[in-house]
Amino acid sequence: MNFIALVGTNASFSYNRKLLWFMKKHFGTQANIEIQEISDIPMFIEDAVEVPKRVNDLIQIIEISDGIIFSTPEYDHSISAALKSTIEWLSWGEFHPLTNRPVMIVGASLGNMGTVFAQENLRQILSSPGLNSFVLPGNQFLLGNAAKAFDINGNLIDERTITWLEHCFTAFISYVNIIKPISNQEEKLKSSNSSDKSENKVWTIEDFSQIDADTGASVDDEVDDELEANRLNIEEELAWALDAMESADE
Ligand SMILES: Cc1cc2nc3c(=O)[nH]c(=O)nc-3n(C[C@H](O)[C@H](O)[C@H](O)COP(=O)(O)O)c2cc1C
């Protein structure tokens, strides 16, 4: 199996990078893990006329992989701005390489909780309409106290931590195999129904102006509902005022 592993930070020193290099080495007989940096990816901007070449290159390699591994730091209980920006590029424009793709999340932080908040944040992001990734359920690999977790060769020290990581990685490989037929089917549907009316189309930001992506309700319908509610309110108020005037006349 071929996985792409994204280092979730633009910092030059990173325990999350160390973790991915350990995984690459440790799981070398089970899978090929290609580590990708995000430090050279420009900040996402919606005004861009085209996707930058570096992002396009990343899209290509993600698309031919069997799955994606994110190693996320935790900044203020969320993922880093650099990682969020990268994901924004990957959920915008013509190609959405994370859509219907199996994803594993791991993370390392200095605190005891080992990126639990950032991982929840990343799960939520990856389930948004422009992404819709298949994130491995459970199997949270949270590496706390990362500064003490590695030896000088970059290996994880604690045997129980390694055993848990092996358990999570094995679960991910099984998950990828289970998800593959669904993922392939979704991709086929996507390409065969690429017209705007398709239920399986990939959402783009342009769609959001016409349709509420979370509820699926058309904005026009919502506006109509609001207008109708206002009309009924006005009618009620008028009726009340007329009643009041008639009572006063009597
Ligand atoms: C702006 C900022 C916010 C941080 N917030 C948290 C946090 O909420 N929880 C936590 O465990 N560590 C936090 N940290 C510490 C990180 O865990 C630590 O910097 C870690 O080394 C980042 O991961 P990395 O080594 O892969 O870059 C924060 C660090 C920075 C710079």
The ligand as a Tripos MOL2 file, in Angstrom:
@<TRIPOS>MOLECULE
LIG
   31    33     1     0     0
SMALL
NO_CHARGES

@<TRIPOS>ATOM
      1 C1          0.6100   28.9730   19.3210 C.3       1 LIG1
      2 C2          0.7610   27.6600   20.0520 C.ar      1 LIG1
      3 C3         -0.3160   27.0900   20.6710 C.ar      1 LIG1
      4 C4         -0.1960   25.8560   21.3280 C.ar      1 LIG1
      5 N1         -1.2970   25.2690   21.8790 N.ar      1 LIG1
      6 C5         -1.1850   24.0370   22.4040 C.ar      1 LIG1
      7 C6         -2.3550   23.3460   22.8440 C.ar      1 LIG1
      8 O1         -3.4630   23.8550   22.7680 O.2       1 LIG1
      9 N2         -2.2070   22.0930   23.3430 N.ar      1 LIG1
     10 C7         -0.9740   21.4830   23.4240 C.ar      1 LIG1
     11 O2         -0.9030   20.3490   23.8670 O.2       1 LIG1
     12 N3          0.1440   22.1040   23.0010 N.ar      1 LIG1
     13 C8          0.0750   23.3620   22.4820 C.ar      1 LIG1
     14 N4          1.1860   23.9890   22.0220 N.ar      1 LIG1
     15 C9          2.4870   23.3310   22.1480 C.3       1 LIG1
     16 C10         2.7090   22.3220   21.0430 C.3       1 LIG1
     17 O3          2.2540   21.0710   21.5150 O.3       1 LIG1
     18 C11         4.1890   22.2270   20.6760 C.3       1 LIG1
     19 O4          4.6330   23.4610   20.1650 O.3       1 LIG1
     20 C12         4.4890   21.1080   19.7170 C.3       1 LIG1
     21 O5          5.8700   20.9160   19.6610 O.3       1 LIG1
     22 C13         3.9030   21.3930   18.3180 C.3       1 LIG1
     23 O6          4.0280   20.2840   17.4890 O.3       1 LIG1
     24 P1          5.2880   20.1130   16.5330 P.3       1 LIG1
     25 O7          6.4750   19.7910   17.4220 O.co2     1 LIG1
     26 O8          4.9770   18.9880   15.6120 O.co2     1 LIG1
     27 O9          5.5310   21.4250   15.7900 O.co2     1 LIG1
     28 C14         1.0790   25.2190   21.3650 C.ar      1 LIG1
     29 C15         2.1670   25.8050   20.7270 C.ar      1 LIG1
     30 C16         2.0170   27.0050   20.0800 C.ar      1 LIG1
     31 C17         3.2220   27.6060   19.3540 C.3       1 LIG1
@<TRIPOS>BOND
     1     1     2 1
     2     2     3 ar
     3     2    30 ar
     4     3     4 ar
     5     4     5 ar
     6     4    28 ar
     7     5     6 ar
     8     6     7 ar
     9     6    13 1
    10     7     8 2
    11     7     9 ar
    12     9    10 ar
    13    10    11 2
    14    10    12 ar
    15    12    13 ar
    16    13    14 ar
    17    14    15 1
    18    14    28 ar
    19    15    16 1
    20    16    17 1
    21    16    18 1
    22    18    19 1
    23    18    20 1
    24    20    21 1
    25    20    22 1
    26    22    23 1
    27    23    24 1
    28    24    25 2
    29    24    26 1
    30    24    27 1
    31    28    29 ar
    32    29    30 ar
    33    30    31 1
@<TRIPOS>SUBSTRUCTURE
     1 LIG1         1 GROUP 0 **** ****
